[in-house]
Amino acid sequence: MPGKQLSVVVTRRLPEVVETRLKELFNVTLREDDTPMSTDDLAAAMASADVLVSTITDHIDANLLARAGENLKLIANYGAGIDNIDVSTARQHGIYVSNTPGVVTEDTADMVMALILGVTRRLAEGLRLAQSNDWQGWSPTAMMGGRIKGRRLGILGMGRIGQAVARRAAAFGMQVHYHNRKRLRSEIEATLDATYWESLDQMVARVDVLSINCPHTPSTFHLMNARRLKLMKPDAVIVNTSRGEVIDENALTRMLRSGEIAGAGLDVFQRGHAINPRLKQLPNAILLPHMGSATREGRIEMGEKVIVNIKTFADGHKPPDLVVPAML
């Protein structure tokens, strides 16, 4: 759309520097409070805007896309994941979808390692004890966790984030194993010193720590189901910073309670912020409020990518981070 100042609607509050830049470049409508739009508000925005800047809390399905106005030609998603958008239907309506890949890689990999250490060293339990009136001081047998050096780490999903986790884990002396839809090239495997498992079942049964780093798609929904969780060793731990739907949360909760799995570190949950109440009660689970990408640097970089995608589109070109339905 060269020569036209685009009408842009942003569905959530973004970092101030990002909002300022959007106002400088476009005819932008910003969100006044940091709450998700209702379905009707989202539909109204899609009916009026040329570009919608969405986030993972906006569920844009076929019904909403049918209510979009003729001017809406780009949904610039603020985030790498796009399972909240029906991309195929959007393209059928002539609407491009872009995302912000690669920005959260390092931040999310840092969080994976934080959760691995947090669960194996029982940091949450130690914090609660230190802040209570029950701590009687140091003891040779108190609060014993486990050493991660020498442990087998299984990475489910060896994309950008999975590989960043592998590099960090190697620095901690962990043995890196992985399962992926496609095996990595031999030179990448060698660089990461990573062992590929064609069978997810076999890998899950042999690792000490399992890190979930794959996206949520129809084929990965409950990929870690009750049967597969039961394959894990009783002293193994599981960490998920990807999407909650990949794990059967009810089955995981039961196994954590019964001691069939030693611990879990979860930054995402199957029902968003509606966490299973029984999961909240478990001392061997560290639960975080979707903080994996929550760094100032990362969130600003995400905004910069959104702006580049919109600006490129405004100049009459396809956004550089265009999501292609066939790739999903």
Phi and psi restraints in degrees (value plus and minus 20) as a CYANA .aco file:
   2 PRO   PHI     -80.3   -40.3
   2 PRO   PSI     120.8   160.8
   3 GLY   PHI      66.2   106.2
   3 GLY   PSI     -30.7     9.3
   4 LYS   PHI    -127.8   -87.8
   4 LYS   PSI     114.1   154.1
   5 GLN   PHI    -100.0   -60.0
   5 GLN   PSI      95.7   135.7
   6 LEU   PHI     -91.0   -51.0
   6 LEU   PSI     124.9   164.9
   7 SER   PHI    -108.3   -68.3
   7 SER   PSI      96.7   136.7
   8 VAL   PHI    -139.2   -99.2
   8 VAL   PSI     110.5   150.5
   9 VAL   PHI    -135.1   -95.1
   9 VAL   PSI     108.5   148.5
  10 VAL   PHI    -125.5   -85.5
  10 VAL   PSI     109.3   149.3
  11 THR   PHI    -106.7   -66.7
  11 THR   PSI     -38.5     1.5
  12 ARG   PHI    -156.8  -116.8
  12 ARG   PSI     142.8   182.8
  13 ARG   PHI     -87.1   -47.1
  13 ARG   PSI     117.0   157.0
  14 LEU   PHI    -137.9   -97.9
  14 LEU   PSI     148.0   188.0
  15 PRO   PHI     -71.9   -31.9
  15 PRO   PSI     122.7   162.7
  16 GLU   PHI     -75.4   -35.4
  16 GLU   PSI     -59.9   -19.9
  17 VAL   PHI     -84.2   -44.2
  17 VAL   PSI     -52.6   -12.6
  18 VAL   PHI     -92.2   -52.2
  18 VAL   PSI     -64.3   -24.3
  19 GLU   PHI     -82.0   -42.0
  19 GLU   PSI     -60.3   -20.3
  20 THR   PHI     -80.6   -40.6
  20 THR   PSI     -64.8   -24.8
  21 ARG   PHI     -86.3   -46.3
  21 ARG   PSI     -58.6   -18.6
  22 LEU   PHI     -80.6   -40.6
  22 LEU   PSI     -62.0   -22.0
  23 LYS   PHI     -85.0   -45.0
  23 LYS   PSI     -52.8   -12.8
  24 GLU   PHI     -89.9   -49.9
  24 GLU   PSI     -51.8   -11.8
  25 LEU   PHI    -118.7   -78.7
  25 LEU   PSI     -50.6   -10.6
  26 PHE   PHI    -153.4  -113.4
  26 PHE   PSI     148.0   188.0
  27 ASN   PHI    -104.5   -64.5
  27 ASN   PSI      68.8   108.8
  28 VAL   PHI    -127.6   -87.6
  28 VAL   PSI     121.2   161.2
  29 THR   PHI    -130.3   -90.3
  29 THR   PSI      95.6   135.6
  30 LEU   PHI    -116.0   -76.0
  30 LEU   PSI     136.0   176.0
  31 ARG   PHI     -98.8   -58.8
  31 ARG   PSI     111.1   151.1
  32 GLU   PHI     -98.5   -58.5
  32 GLU   PSI     -53.7   -13.7
  33 ASP   PHI    -144.8  -104.8
  33 ASP   PSI     139.6   179.6
  34 ASP   PHI    -111.7   -71.7
  34 ASP   PSI      42.5    82.5
  35 THR   PHI    -148.1  -108.1
  35 THR   PSI     132.9   172.9
  36 PRO   PHI     -84.4   -44.4
  36 PRO   PSI     127.1   167.1
  37 MET   PHI     -87.8   -47.8
  37 MET   PSI     126.5   166.5
  38 SER   PHI     -90.7   -50.7
  38 SER   PSI     147.3   187.3
  39 THR   PHI     -79.5   -39.5
  39 THR   PSI     -61.6   -21.6
  40 ASP   PHI     -87.9   -47.9
  40 ASP   PSI     -59.7   -19.7
  41 ASP   PHI     -84.3   -44.3
  41 ASP   PSI     -59.7   -19.7
  42 LEU   PHI     -85.4   -45.4
  42 LEU   PSI     -61.0   -21.0
  43 ALA   PHI     -84.1   -44.1
  43 ALA   PSI     -59.8   -19.8
  44 ALA   PHI     -85.0   -45.0
  44 ALA   PSI     -60.3   -20.3
  45 ALA   PHI     -83.5   -43.5
  45 ALA   PSI     -62.8   -22.8
  46 MET   PHI     -89.8   -49.8
  46 MET   PSI     -43.5    -3.5
  47 ALA   PHI     -98.6   -58.6
  47 ALA   PSI     -42.8    -2.8
  48 SER   PHI    -128.7   -88.7
  48 SER   PSI     -43.8    -3.8
  49 ALA   PHI    -111.4   -71.4
  49 ALA   PSI     137.9   177.9
  50 ASP   PHI    -104.3   -64.3
  50 ASP   PSI     -55.0   -15.0
  51 VAL   PHI    -155.1  -115.1
  51 VAL   PSI     113.8   153.8
  52 LEU   PHI    -130.6   -90.6
  52 LEU   PSI     104.5   144.5
  53 VAL   PHI    -116.0   -76.0
  53 VAL   PSI      82.7   122.7
  54 SER   PHI    -120.6   -80.6
  54 SER   PSI     148.8   188.8
  55 THR   PHI    -151.7  -111.7
  55 THR   PSI     158.5   198.5
  56 ILE   PHI     -86.5   -46.5
  56 ILE   PSI     -34.7     5.3
  57 THR   PHI    -104.7   -64.7
  57 THR   PSI     -23.2    16.8
  58 ASP   PHI    -118.7   -78.7
  58 ASP   PSI      91.9   131.9
  59 HIS   PHI    -114.9   -74.9
  59 HIS   PSI      81.4   121.4
  60 ILE   PHI    -123.1   -83.1
  60 ILE   PSI      75.5   115.5
  61 ASP   PHI    -122.4   -82.4
  61 ASP   PSI    -193.6  -153.6
  62 ALA   PHI     -82.0   -42.0
  62 ALA   PSI     -56.9   -16.9
  63 ASN   PHI     -83.8   -43.8
  63 ASN   PSI     -63.6   -23.6
  64 LEU   PHI     -86.9   -46.9
  64 LEU   PSI     -60.8   -20.8
  65 LEU   PHI     -84.1   -44.1
  65 LEU   PSI     -49.4    -9.4
  66 ALA   PHI     -88.5   -48.5
  66 ALA   PSI     -40.2    -0.2
  67 ARG   PHI    -115.4   -75.4
  67 ARG   PSI     -18.9    21.1
  68 ALA   PHI     -89.3   -49.3
  68 ALA   PSI     127.9   167.9
  69 GLY   PHI     -97.7   -57.7
  69 GLY   PSI     146.1   186.1
  70 GLU   PHI     -86.2   -46.2
  70 GLU   PSI     -43.3    -3.3
  71 ASN   PHI     -99.0   -59.0
  71 ASN   PSI     -40.9    -0.9
  72 LEU   PHI     -90.0   -50.0
  72 LEU   PSI      94.7   134.7
  73 LYS   PHI    -144.6  -104.6
  73 LYS   PSI     -27.2    12.8
  74 LEU   PHI    -168.6  -128.6
  74 LEU   PSI     110.4   150.4
  75 ILE   PHI    -128.5   -88.5
  75 ILE   PSI      87.2   127.2
  76 ALA   PHI    -115.7   -75.7
  76 ALA   PSI      76.6   116.6
  77 ASN   PHI     -95.1   -55.1
  77 ASN   PSI     110.6   150.6
  78 TYR   PHI    -107.9   -67.9
  78 TYR   PSI      65.0   105.0
  79 GLY   PHI     129.5   169.5
  79 GLY   PSI     137.7   177.7
  80 ALA   PHI    -100.6   -60.6
  80 ALA   PSI     -58.9   -18.9
  81 GLY   PHI     -91.2   -51.2
  81 GLY   PSI     119.1   159.1
  82 ILE   PHI    -148.8  -108.8
  82 ILE   PSI       3.0    43.0
  83 ASP   PHI     -91.8   -51.8
  83 ASP   PSI     -26.4    13.6
  84 ASN   PHI    -105.1   -65.1
  84 ASN   PSI     -23.7    16.3
  85 ILE   PHI    -144.5  -104.5
  85 ILE   PSI     114.7   154.7
  86 ASP   PHI    -101.0   -61.0
  86 ASP   PSI      67.0   107.0
  87 VAL   PHI     -84.9   -44.9
  87 VAL   PSI     -60.4   -20.4
  88 SER   PHI     -81.9   -41.9
  88 SER   PSI     -64.9   -24.9
  89 THR   PHI     -87.4   -47.4
  89 THR   PSI     -56.9   -16.9
  90 ALA   PHI     -78.1   -38.1
  90 ALA   PSI     -65.8   -25.8
  91 ARG   PHI     -85.7   -45.7
  91 ARG   PSI     -53.2   -13.2
  92 GLN   PHI     -84.0   -44.0
  92 GLN   PSI     -47.9    -7.9
  93 HIS   PHI    -109.2   -69.2
  93 HIS   PSI     -14.5    25.5
  94 GLY   PHI      57.0    97.0
  94 GLY   PSI       4.7    44.7
  95 ILE   PHI    -130.2   -90.2
  95 ILE   PSI     102.7   142.7
  96 TYR   PHI     -94.9   -54.9
  96 TYR   PSI     132.4   172.4
  97 VAL   PHI    -147.3  -107.3
  97 VAL   PSI     109.5   149.5
  98 SER   PHI    -141.8  -101.8
  98 SER   PSI     142.8   182.8
  99 ASN   PHI    -159.5  -119.5
  99 ASN   PSI    -187.0  -147.0
 100 THR   PHI    -149.3  -109.3
 100 THR   PSI      48.7    88.7
 101 PRO   PHI     -90.4   -50.4
 101 PRO   PSI     130.8   170.8
 102 GLY   PHI      64.9   104.9
 102 GLY   PSI     -39.7     0.3
 103 VAL   PHI     -88.9   -48.9
 103 VAL   PSI     -58.7   -18.7
 104 VAL   PHI    -114.4   -74.4
 104 VAL   PSI     -13.8    26.2
 105 THR   PHI     -75.5   -35.5
 105 THR   PSI     -77.1   -37.1
 106 GLU   PHI     -88.0   -48.0
 106 GLU   PSI     -59.6   -19.6
 107 ASP   PHI     -84.6   -44.6
 107 ASP   PSI     -63.1   -23.1
 108 THR   PHI     -88.3   -48.3
 108 THR   PSI     -59.2   -19.2
 109 ALA   PHI     -83.4   -43.4
 109 ALA   PSI     -58.0   -18.0
 110 ASP   PHI     -79.1   -39.1
 110 ASP   PSI     -62.8   -22.8
 111 MET   PHI     -87.2   -47.2
 111 MET   PSI     -55.3   -15.3
 112 VAL   PHI     -78.1   -38.1
 112 VAL   PSI     -68.1   -28.1
 113 MET   PHI     -85.9   -45.9
 113 MET   PSI     -56.5   -16.5
 114 ALA   PHI     -81.2   -41.2
 114 ALA   PSI     -61.5   -21.5
 115 LEU   PHI     -91.7   -51.7
 115 LEU   PSI     -58.2   -18.2
 116 ILE   PHI     -78.6   -38.6
 116 ILE   PSI     -68.7   -28.7
 117 LEU   PHI     -85.7   -45.7
 117 LEU   PSI     -61.3   -21.3
 118 GLY   PHI     -81.7   -41.7
 118 GLY   PSI     -61.1   -21.1
 119 VAL   PHI     -95.8   -55.8
 119 VAL   PSI     -68.2   -28.2
 120 THR   PHI     -88.1   -48.1
 120 THR   PSI     -50.5   -10.5
 121 ARG   PHI    -118.4   -78.4
 121 ARG   PSI     -15.3    24.7
 122 ARG   PHI      38.4    78.4
 122 ARG   PSI      24.6    64.6
 123 LEU   PHI     -86.0   -46.0
 123 LEU   PSI     -60.5   -20.5
 124 ALA   PHI     -83.8   -43.8
 124 ALA   PSI     -61.7   -21.7
 125 GLU   PHI     -84.6   -44.6
 125 GLU   PSI     -60.7   -20.7
 126 GLY   PHI     -84.4   -44.4
 126 GLY   PSI     -59.9   -19.9
 127 LEU   PHI     -82.2   -42.2
 127 LEU   PSI     -65.2   -25.2
 128 ARG   PHI     -83.0   -43.0
 128 ARG   PSI     -60.2   -20.2
 129 LEU   PHI     -86.3   -46.3
 129 LEU   PSI     -63.8   -23.8
 130 ALA   PHI     -84.6   -44.6
 130 ALA   PSI     -51.0   -11.0
 131 GLN   PHI    -108.2   -68.2
 131 GLN   PSI     -25.8    14.2
 132 SER   PHI    -112.4   -72.4
 132 SER   PSI    -199.7  -159.7
 133 ASN   PHI    -117.5   -77.5
 133 ASN   PSI      -8.4    31.6
 134 ASP   PHI    -117.9   -77.9
 134 ASP   PSI     -32.0     8.0
 135 TRP   PHI     -93.7   -53.7
 135 TRP   PSI     104.3   144.3
 136 GLN   PHI    -122.9   -82.9
 136 GLN   PSI     -10.1    29.9
 137 GLY   PHI      84.1   124.1
 137 GLY   PSI     157.5   197.5
 138 TRP   PHI     -85.2   -45.2
 138 TRP   PSI     124.4   164.4
 139 SER   PHI    -163.1  -123.1
 139 SER   PSI     123.3   163.3
 140 PRO   PHI     -79.4   -39.4
 140 PRO   PSI     -44.6    -4.6
 141 THR   PHI    -133.9   -93.9
 141 THR   PSI     -12.2    27.8
 142 ALA   PHI    -108.8   -68.8
 142 ALA   PSI     123.9   163.9
 143 MET   PHI      32.9    72.9
 143 MET   PSI      19.0    59.0
 144 MET   PHI     -96.4   -56.4
 144 MET   PSI     107.4   147.4
 145 GLY   PHI    -129.3   -89.3
 145 GLY   PSI    -167.3  -127.3
 146 GLY   PHI    -149.4  -109.4
 146 GLY   PSI     134.8   174.8
 147 ARG   PHI    -106.6   -66.6
 147 ARG   PSI     115.0   155.0
 148 ILE   PHI    -109.7   -69.7
 148 ILE   PSI     -39.4     0.6
 149 LYS   PHI     -81.0   -41.0
 149 LYS   PSI     111.1   151.1
 150 GLY   PHI      67.6   107.6
 150 GLY   PSI     -30.0    10.0
 151 ARG   PHI     -98.1   -58.1
 151 ARG   PSI     133.2   173.2
 152 ARG   PHI    -106.4   -66.4
 152 ARG   PSI     101.4   141.4
 153 LEU   PHI    -122.3   -82.3
 153 LEU   PSI     103.8   143.8
 154 GLY   PHI    -121.2   -81.2
 154 GLY   PSI     104.6   144.6
 155 ILE   PHI    -128.0   -88.0
 155 ILE   PSI      99.1   139.1
 156 LEU   PHI    -118.1   -78.1
 156 LEU   PSI      80.1   120.1
 157 GLY   PHI      86.4   126.4
 157 GLY   PSI      80.0   120.0
 158 MET   PHI    -129.2   -89.2
 158 MET   PSI      31.8    71.8
 159 GLY   PHI    -106.0   -66.0
 159 GLY   PSI    -170.0  -130.0
 160 ARG   PHI     -77.4   -37.4
 160 ARG   PSI     -69.0   -29.0
 161 ILE   PHI     -89.0   -49.0
 161 ILE   PSI     -64.0   -24.0
 162 GLY   PHI     -77.5   -37.5
 162 GLY   PSI     -61.3   -21.3
 163 GLN   PHI     -89.4   -49.4
 163 GLN   PSI     -55.8   -15.8
 164 ALA   PHI     -86.2   -46.2
 164 ALA   PSI     -56.6   -16.6
 165 VAL   PHI     -84.6   -44.6
 165 VAL   PSI     -62.3   -22.3
 166 ALA   PHI     -79.2   -39.2
 166 ALA   PSI     -62.7   -22.7
 167 ARG   PHI     -83.6   -43.6
 167 ARG   PSI     -61.2   -21.2
 168 ARG   PHI     -88.4   -48.4
 168 ARG   PSI     -62.6   -22.6
 169 ALA   PHI     -82.7   -42.7
 169 ALA   PSI     -58.7   -18.7
 170 ALA   PHI     -82.0   -42.0
 170 ALA   PSI     -56.8   -16.8
 171 ALA   PHI     -85.7   -45.7
 171 ALA   PSI     -45.7    -5.7
 172 PHE   PHI    -108.2   -68.2
 172 PHE   PSI     -18.3    21.7
 173 GLY   PHI      63.5   103.5
 173 GLY   PSI      -2.4    37.6
 174 MET   PHI    -105.2   -65.2
 174 MET   PSI     133.0   173.0
 175 GLN   PHI    -109.4   -69.4
 175 GLN   PSI     106.6   146.6
 176 VAL   PHI    -118.0   -78.0
 176 VAL   PSI     105.7   145.7
 177 HIS   PHI    -147.3  -107.3
 177 HIS   PSI     134.5   174.5
 178 TYR   PHI    -173.6  -133.6
 178 TYR   PSI     134.0   174.0
 179 HIS   PHI    -147.1  -107.1
 179 HIS   PSI     114.3   154.3
 180 ASN   PHI    -165.7  -125.7
 180 ASN   PSI     137.8   177.8
 181 ARG   PHI     -78.5   -38.5
 181 ARG   PSI     -59.1   -19.1
 182 LYS   PHI    -146.5  -106.5
 182 LYS   PSI     119.4   159.4
 183 ARG   PHI     -88.9   -48.9
 183 ARG   PSI     122.5   162.5
 184 LEU   PHI     -88.4   -48.4
 184 LEU   PSI     138.7   178.7
 185 ARG   PHI     -83.2   -43.2
 185 ARG   PSI     130.8   170.8
 186 SER   PHI     -79.3   -39.3
 186 SER   PSI     -56.4   -16.4
 187 GLU   PHI     -88.9   -48.9
 187 GLU   PSI     -52.5   -12.5
 188 ILE   PHI     -91.6   -51.6
 188 ILE   PSI     -62.7   -22.7
 189 GLU   PHI     -76.2   -36.2
 189 GLU   PSI     -63.9   -23.9
 190 ALA   PHI     -86.0   -46.0
 190 ALA   PSI     -61.8   -21.8
 191 THR   PHI     -81.9   -41.9
 191 THR   PSI     -60.4   -20.4
 192 LEU   PHI    -105.4   -65.4
 192 LEU   PSI     -30.1     9.9
 193 ASP   PHI      31.9    71.9
 193 ASP   PSI      28.6    68.6
 194 ALA   PHI    -129.6   -89.6
 194 ALA   PSI     119.9   159.9
 195 THR   PHI    -121.2   -81.2
 195 THR   PSI     105.4   145.4
 196 TYR   PHI    -108.2   -68.2
 196 TYR   PSI     117.7   157.7
 197 TRP   PHI    -138.9   -98.9
 197 TRP   PSI      98.2   138.2
 198 GLU   PHI     -89.1   -49.1
 198 GLU   PSI     -54.0   -14.0
 199 SER   PHI    -116.0   -76.0
 199 SER   PSI      96.2   136.2
 200 LEU   PHI     -84.1   -44.1
 200 LEU   PSI     -58.8   -18.8
 201 ASP   PHI     -77.6   -37.6
 201 ASP   PSI     -65.7   -25.7
 202 GLN   PHI     -86.6   -46.6
 202 GLN   PSI     -59.1   -19.1
 203 MET   PHI     -86.6   -46.6
 203 MET   PSI     -66.4   -26.4
 204 VAL   PHI     -77.6   -37.6
 204 VAL   PSI     -56.9   -16.9
 205 ALA   PHI     -92.3   -52.3
 205 ALA   PSI     -35.3     4.7
 206 ARG   PHI    -133.2   -93.2
 206 ARG   PSI     -32.3     7.7
 207 VAL   PHI    -109.9   -69.9
 207 VAL   PSI     139.3   179.3
 208 ASP   PHI    -114.2   -74.2
 208 ASP   PSI     -49.2    -9.2
 209 VAL   PHI    -153.7  -113.7
 209 VAL   PSI     113.6   153.6
 210 LEU   PHI    -137.3   -97.3
 210 LEU   PSI     103.7   143.7
 211 SER   PHI    -129.6   -89.6
 211 SER   PSI     104.2   144.2
 212 ILE   PHI    -110.9   -70.9
 212 ILE   PSI      97.5   137.5
 213 ASN   PHI    -156.2  -116.2
 213 ASN   PSI       9.1    49.1
 214 CYS   PHI    -127.4   -87.4
 214 CYS   PSI     136.0   176.0
 215 PRO   PHI     -95.0   -55.0
 215 PRO   PSI     146.4   186.4
 216 HIS   PHI    -109.6   -69.6
 216 HIS   PSI      96.3   136.3
 217 THR   PHI    -154.7  -114.7
 217 THR   PSI     150.6   190.6
 218 PRO   PHI     -74.0   -34.0
 218 PRO   PSI     -53.0   -13.0
 219 SER   PHI    -100.7   -60.7
 219 SER   PSI     -36.7     3.3
 220 THR   PHI    -125.2   -85.2
 220 THR   PSI     -21.1    18.9
 221 PHE   PHI     -81.4   -41.4
 221 PHE   PSI     103.6   143.6
 222 HIS   PHI      32.6    72.6
 222 HIS   PSI      15.9    55.9
 223 LEU   PHI     -77.5   -37.5
 223 LEU   PSI     -58.5   -18.5
 224 MET   PHI    -113.5   -73.5
 224 MET   PSI      58.4    98.4
 225 ASN   PHI    -107.6   -67.6
 225 ASN   PSI    -197.0  -157.0
 226 ALA   PHI     -79.6   -39.6
 226 ALA   PSI     -62.1   -22.1
 227 ARG   PHI     -81.0   -41.0
 227 ARG   PSI     -65.7   -25.7
 228 ARG   PHI     -92.6   -52.6
 228 ARG   PSI     -56.3   -16.3
 229 LEU   PHI     -81.5   -41.5
 229 LEU   PSI     -54.9   -14.9
 230 LYS   PHI     -88.6   -48.6
 230 LYS   PSI     -36.6     3.4
 231 LEU   PHI     -94.9   -54.9
 231 LEU   PSI     -39.8     0.2
 232 MET   PHI     -90.1   -50.1
 232 MET   PSI     130.6   170.6
 233 LYS   PHI     -88.6   -48.6
 233 LYS   PSI     127.8   167.8
 234 PRO   PHI     -80.5   -40.5
 234 PRO   PSI     -45.3    -5.3
 235 ASP   PHI    -117.6   -77.6
 235 ASP   PSI      -9.2    30.8
 236 ALA   PHI    -104.3   -64.3
 236 ALA   PSI     138.5   178.5
 237 VAL   PHI    -146.0  -106.0
 237 VAL   PSI     136.7   176.7
 238 ILE   PHI    -146.4  -106.4
 238 ILE   PSI     118.6   158.6
 239 VAL   PHI    -148.3  -108.3
 239 VAL   PSI     114.2   154.2
 240 ASN   PHI    -154.2  -114.2
 240 ASN   PSI      95.6   135.6
 241 THR   PHI    -139.8   -99.8
 241 THR   PSI      -7.0    33.0
 242 SER   PHI    -118.6   -78.6
 242 SER   PSI    -107.5   -67.5
 243 ARG   PHI    -159.8  -119.8
 243 ARG   PSI     115.8   155.8
 244 GLY   PHI     -84.1   -44.1
 244 GLY   PSI     -48.1    -8.1
 245 GLU   PHI     -87.6   -47.6
 245 GLU   PSI     -33.9     6.1
 246 VAL   PHI     -90.0   -50.0
 246 VAL   PSI     -45.5    -5.5
 247 ILE   PHI    -129.3   -89.3
 247 ILE   PSI     118.7   158.7
 248 ASP   PHI     -93.3   -53.3
 248 ASP   PSI      78.5   118.5
 249 GLU   PHI     -84.9   -44.9
 249 GLU   PSI     -56.6   -16.6
 250 ASN   PHI     -84.9   -44.9
 250 ASN   PSI     -63.0   -23.0
 251 ALA   PHI     -85.6   -45.6
 251 ALA   PSI     -61.9   -21.9
 252 LEU   PHI     -81.4   -41.4
 252 LEU   PSI     -62.7   -22.7
 253 THR   PHI     -80.9   -40.9
 253 THR   PSI     -64.8   -24.8
 254 ARG   PHI     -80.5   -40.5
 254 ARG   PSI     -61.8   -21.8
 255 MET   PHI     -94.1   -54.1
 255 MET   PSI     -53.2   -13.2
 256 LEU   PHI     -86.0   -46.0
 256 LEU   PSI     -59.5   -19.5
 257 ARG   PHI     -86.2   -46.2
 257 ARG   PSI     -58.4   -18.4
 258 SER   PHI    -106.5   -66.5
 258 SER   PSI     -26.3    13.7
 259 GLY   PHI      63.6   103.6
 259 GLY   PSI      -8.3    31.7
 260 GLU   PHI     -94.7   -54.7
 260 GLU   PSI     -41.7    -1.7
 261 ILE   PHI    -149.6  -109.6
 261 ILE   PSI     116.7   156.7
 262 ALA   PHI     -91.9   -51.9
 262 ALA   PSI     -57.0   -17.0
 263 GLY   PHI    -190.3  -150.3
 263 GLY   PSI     147.5   187.5
 264 ALA   PHI    -166.4  -126.4
 264 ALA   PSI     124.3   164.3
 265 GLY   PHI    -143.0  -103.0
 265 GLY   PSI      92.5   132.5
 266 LEU   PHI    -142.6  -102.6
 266 LEU   PSI     106.9   146.9
 267 ASP   PHI    -127.7   -87.7
 267 ASP   PSI     -27.8    12.2
 268 VAL   PHI    -157.9  -117.9
 268 VAL   PSI     135.4   175.4
 269 PHE   PHI    -159.8  -119.8
 269 PHE   PSI     136.1   176.1
 270 GLN   PHI     -82.6   -42.6
 270 GLN   PSI     -53.5   -13.5
 271 ARG   PHI    -134.9   -94.9
 271 ARG   PSI      20.7    60.7
 272 GLY   PHI      45.1    85.1
 272 GLY   PSI    -146.6  -106.6
 273 HIS   PHI    -105.3   -65.3
 273 HIS   PSI     -22.0    18.0
 274 ALA   PHI    -106.8   -66.8
 274 ALA   PSI      60.1   100.1
 275 ILE   PHI     -97.8   -57.8
 275 ILE   PSI     121.0   161.0
 276 ASN   PHI     -72.6   -32.6
 276 ASN   PSI      99.8   139.8
 277 PRO   PHI     -76.7   -36.7
 277 PRO   PSI     -54.6   -14.6
 278 ARG   PHI     -86.9   -46.9
 278 ARG   PSI     -51.9   -11.9
 279 LEU   PHI     -86.7   -46.7
 279 LEU   PSI     -56.6   -16.6
 280 LYS   PHI     -84.4   -44.4
 280 LYS   PSI     -44.4    -4.4
 281 GLN   PHI    -104.9   -64.9
 281 GLN   PSI     -28.3    11.7
 282 LEU   PHI    -103.5   -63.5
 282 LEU   PSI     108.4   148.4
 283 PRO   PHI     -92.7   -52.7
 283 PRO   PSI     -39.7     0.3
 284 ASN   PHI    -117.2   -77.2
 284 ASN   PSI       0.1    40.1
 285 ALA   PHI    -146.8  -106.8
 285 ALA   PSI     107.6   147.6
 286 ILE   PHI    -119.1   -79.1
 286 ILE   PSI     101.7   141.7
 287 LEU   PHI    -136.0   -96.0
 287 LEU   PSI     106.5   146.5
 288 LEU   PHI    -141.1  -101.1
 288 LEU   PSI     131.2   171.2
 289 PRO   PHI    -106.3   -66.3
 289 PRO   PSI      40.9    80.9
 290 HIS   PHI      33.2    73.2
 290 HIS   PSI      39.6    79.6
 291 MET   PHI    -121.5   -81.5
 291 MET   PSI     -18.0    22.0
 292 GLY   PHI     -74.2   -34.2
 292 GLY   PSI     -58.5   -18.5
 293 SER   PHI    -124.4   -84.4
 293 SER   PSI      -9.2    30.8
 294 ALA   PHI    -105.0   -65.0
 294 ALA   PSI      50.1    90.1
 295 THR   PHI    -140.4  -100.4
 295 THR   PSI     131.4   171.4
 296 ARG   PHI     -79.1   -39.1
 296 ARG   PSI     -63.3   -23.3
 297 GLU   PHI     -82.9   -42.9
 297 GLU   PSI     -65.3   -25.3
 298 GLY   PHI     -85.2   -45.2
 298 GLY   PSI     -63.1   -23.1
 299 ARG   PHI     -88.4   -48.4
 299 ARG   PSI     -54.1   -14.1
 300 ILE   PHI     -89.5   -49.5
 300 ILE   PSI     -61.8   -21.8
 301 GLU   PHI     -82.7   -42.7
 301 GLU   PSI     -56.3   -16.3
 302 MET   PHI     -80.9   -40.9
 302 MET   PSI     -64.6   -24.6
 303 GLY   PHI     -82.9   -42.9
 303 GLY   PSI     -59.0   -19.0
 304 GLU   PHI     -83.0   -43.0
 304 GLU   PSI     -59.1   -19.1
 305 LYS   PHI     -86.3   -46.3
 305 LYS   PSI     -59.5   -19.5
 306 VAL   PHI     -78.7   -38.7
 306 VAL   PSI     -65.6   -25.6
 307 ILE   PHI     -83.3   -43.3
 307 ILE   PSI     -62.6   -22.6
 308 VAL   PHI     -81.8   -41.8
 308 VAL   PSI     -61.8   -21.8
 309 ASN   PHI     -82.3   -42.3
 309 ASN   PSI     -64.1   -24.1
 310 ILE   PHI     -88.2   -48.2
 310 ILE   PSI     -64.5   -24.5
 311 LYS   PHI     -83.0   -43.0
 311 LYS   PSI     -61.5   -21.5
 312 THR   PHI     -83.0   -43.0
 312 THR   PSI     -62.2   -22.2
 313 PHE   PHI     -83.7   -43.7
 313 PHE   PSI     -62.0   -22.0
 314 ALA   PHI     -82.6   -42.6
 314 ALA   PSI     -48.6    -8.6
 315 ASP   PHI    -103.9   -63.9
 315 ASP   PSI     -16.0    24.0
 316 GLY   PHI      73.6   113.6
 316 GLY   PSI      -4.2    35.8
 317 HIS   PHI    -139.5   -99.5
 317 HIS   PSI     143.8   183.8
 318 LYS   PHI     -91.5   -51.5
 318 LYS   PSI     121.1   161.1
 319 PRO   PHI     -77.9   -37.9
 319 PRO   PSI     121.2   161.2
 320 PRO   PHI     -84.1   -44.1
 320 PRO   PSI     -46.1    -6.1
 321 ASP   PHI    -127.1   -87.1
 321 ASP   PSI      21.8    61.8
 322 LEU   PHI     -84.9   -44.9
 322 LEU   PSI     112.3   152.3
 323 VAL   PHI    -111.6   -71.6
 323 VAL   PSI     105.0   145.0
 324 VAL   PHI    -120.8   -80.8
 324 VAL   PSI     102.8   142.8
 325 PRO   PHI     -72.3   -32.3
 325 PRO   PSI     -58.0   -18.0
 326 ALA   PHI     -84.1   -44.1
 326 ALA   PSI     -39.5     0.5
 327 MET   PHI    -104.3   -64.3
 327 MET   PSI     -31.0     9.0
